[in-house]
Amino acid sequence: NIVAAQEGTESREKTIGGIRSLRVENLSKHFSRKAVLSDVSFELPGNKVTAIVGANGAGKSTLIKILLGLEKPDSGATFIDGENITAFNLQERIQQGFGYMA
């Protein structure tokens, strides 16, 4: 299982990077018949710091790569502020205000 933990302040009109929400719907990813992510859905507000935690092999890195546009999901969709960005590459996601810190 993957768990997303959040900490942040109350909603503001403008958020860091301009993103107000990130929504994932029914993401699935398989490698050689092995399901790494299976029907993952969640929504996160843009003004929160979010950590994704889970055991080794839970799919955290695969999820991040899909969110960044470095991997394509087998099914499902990713939205920023309601706009479907599933087909966007990394550069297009950055232009939408998406960021990543390791």
ABEGO torsion letter per residue (X at the ends): XBBBBBBEBBBBABBBGGBABBBBBGBBBBBGGBBABBGBBBBBBAABBBBBBEBBGAGAAAAAAAAAGABBBABEBBBBGGBBAAABBAAAAAAAGBBBBX
